[in-house]
Amino acid sequence: MDLDSAYFDFTARLKLLVSKHPGLVTMTLSNIFTMRLIGNKTHGDLAEIAISEFVNQYMYDFKSVHVGKDLYRAKSMEQDIQVTNEITKISFPISLKAYGDGPLQLSTDKNSKMFPRLKQEGDGIDDPQKVKALFECIEFADFGSINVLPLVYDEKNKKCNILVFDHRRARQAVTRIVQEKDGKGRKHPVYRFYDDAGDYVCEVRYGDAAANALQRGLWTNTKRGLKYFDSVTNGWITYEHNLVLVQLFSHALVASRAGHTAALDRLKDDIRALKQKEGLPTT
């Protein structure tokens, strides 16, 4: 099993777990998005820790390690957590994204290879065979290793969805690439990818290596490109804010390590109780 297959095996197993124990993922996502009450960016960082621990606690065939921000410059691939299949011993990186429903960045293309390569094609490619050849070139090698686990949310309606972009199916489906310059507030052109039905698949945005990461890279849209996503949560799920969690954080920040140790022991007991209730292994 290669890394790509290992990743999709993991997401399939996660989807199966969610279908059998929906309360666990609803609880976890509610806690994650509650963090937006603390700060608009807070939930994204804490989601990395939360999902990593979710894997360790509830997916007994897998283990996960959170990759710290201090290791960013040493990363060979974009990743936030490293997951290992305990049976096959294959490890693979996953990039966590917490985005609102709509535009979703799949890769920053930090070496700035894709857009310059597309510029060589002028206004785009209409020949499906040339599109296929493009995906085979070295500049697009990373397109086949997109291990992004997006936590997509609709804050107004308090609902969320874990959507996995199926880059294998997307790559096979693209038949046309078009350079488009229009767009609200857009200063630079993008190359948008379409399938044979004329439906949007994804896009490559402008930007060289020195540009802001949000100006460049591979993007898609969870609304326009939904047919190329698989919902791990089997659609949208509603969540509630956990105000007790906010109180817990505020008190923890002014409490001692001894208090933290006592609280952690109580939380571990609670997790064991949840596992017993759901019929999951407790060791």
C-alpha positions, 0 to 999 in steps of 0.5 A: 500500500502506497502513501496515497492509498494509506491516506484514503484508507484512513479517511474511509475508516474515519468515515466508518467510525463517524457513521457508527459513533456520530456523537463522538465527532459531533462532540469534538467538532463542537468543542473545536468550533467553540474556540472561535469564541476565544479568537477567529484563528484559535480554532484552526490551531486547536483543531490540529491538536484535537483531531490528532487526539481524536485519532489516538483515542477513538481509532485504535488501529491508528496513532497520530502525532501533532507536528509542531509549528516550530518544525515547519521549515523542516517539513518536506510536505505540508502537514499538521499531523503524522498518522501511522497505521498500526497494522501496516506501519505506514505513516503519512502526513495530513494537513488540517484545514478549518475553513468556511464553506466556499474557497479552500486552499489545498496546497500553498505550492511553496516552491511556486511551480504550478502557475509558472508551468501553466503560464507556458500554456498561454490561455489554457488547454482544451485538449484532454490529452495535453491536460493528461500530459500536464499532470504527468510533468514534474511541476504537478507531481504534488497534485497526487499527494494532497492529504488535506482533511478540511473541517468546513463550517457554516458559522451562521447556521452552526453546522460543519462538515469534514470534506475530503477532496478526491484528487485521484478522481479530480485528476482523471476528470479534468479535460479543460484548463482555462485562464480566467481574469475576472473575479470580485477583488481579483488582481491576478489571473487564475487557471481553473480546471473543468471536467467534460460536463463543464463543471468546476474542479479546482484552480491554481492561483497566481503567486511566486515563491515570495508572495503571500501564501493566500495569493498562490497555490492549488485551491478548490471550492466546497460549493462549486466543486462539491462533486469531487469531495467525499463527506466523512461526516456523511453530510452536514452535522449541527454543533453547539457551543460548549461554554463550559470549555471556554471557562475551563480554558480561562481557569486553566490559564491561571491555575497551577500545574498541580491543578492541571494534573488533577483536571487531566486525570478527570478528563481521562476518566471521562474519555474512558467512560465515553469509550465504554458507552460506545463499545470501543476499546479502553486500552 
